[in-house]
């Protein structure tokens, strides 16, 4: 495994309202026009930043994708990952349940909060959005569409409920819970989608959880138009509409995915909300897997690249996107949740890192 080589930092300059600067960046994507798109995981808003000068991105544009996708005001989408494909932006929510945190206002109240698991339907989102700034020919552009919701989540979760590996983590919540509520929250090793890469009609989804006996899970789903602004998993002649790929990531879960040629880059970190190793891996030929698979670490297959330097309690690496620093696609852009004071620049700026790819 290589020592990380920091090529430099990008300054992401948001608008003049310091209160509007996201401090929980969860995803990033580089568009063909050179702009950088970022998302904060608790809001249904995407931010487009354009090059102002070398290594500085500004001219912020806010896009309320929650409203575009029919999400009710106040509902949390929990956008965890972005990708660009054929003139479209794709996004995915965590598909997770959330256990409330203790607030230190009394033992009884804190115990009650720890026993409360919330269900937020807007988190069950996989969507494709056409954006006019992209360079793809109009003939290839399709309208906005999202994975069709159901009374118990959406079509993806409905398929996974019967899965021999993942089904036990998707049991419904107890009596009185709303339809679709999951009993196991994301931070309890429950379902938590945090990675996304799109290749044609194939969508790769990286799971932060569950991790099964140290093996991380990546799902591969082929999607097709269902009409009415909806997508649906493409059913195969032999049955299931998805594949599973198990990865030896040293016990870590998947935090983000990114395409690099025929390979998949995998940002991995702890499944639990704790400070720990954040590591970048390369899955050779990951875009051309043709069946369920298991990948141990080995040269030419699954390779650890380097660890992302970390700071206790701050600078949690969450988003990764391919970047061109000196040469085309020679590096990765990393954005951070909970940025440290040292990562702030002025009242409205935050610094992202660019690491060399080996």
Buried (B, 14 or more C-beta within 10 A) or exposed (E): EBEBEEBBBBBBBBBEEEEEBBEBBBBBBBBEEEBBBBBBBEBBBBBBBBBEEEBBBBEBEEBEBBEBBEBEEEEBBBBBBBBBBBBBBBBBBBBBBBBBEEEEEEEEEBEEBEEEBBBBBBBBBBBBBBBEBBEBEEEEBEEBBBBBBBEBBBBBBBBBBEBEEBEEBBEBBEEEBEEBBBBBBBBBBBBBBBBBBBBEEBBBBBBBBBBBEEBBBBBBBBBEBBEEBBBBBBEEEEEBBBBBBBBBBEBBBBBBBBBBEEBBBBBBBBBEEEBEBBBBBBBBEBBEBEEEBEBEBEEEBBBBBBBBEBBEEBBBBBBBBBBEBEEEBBBBBBBBBBBEEEBBBEEBBBBBBBBBBB
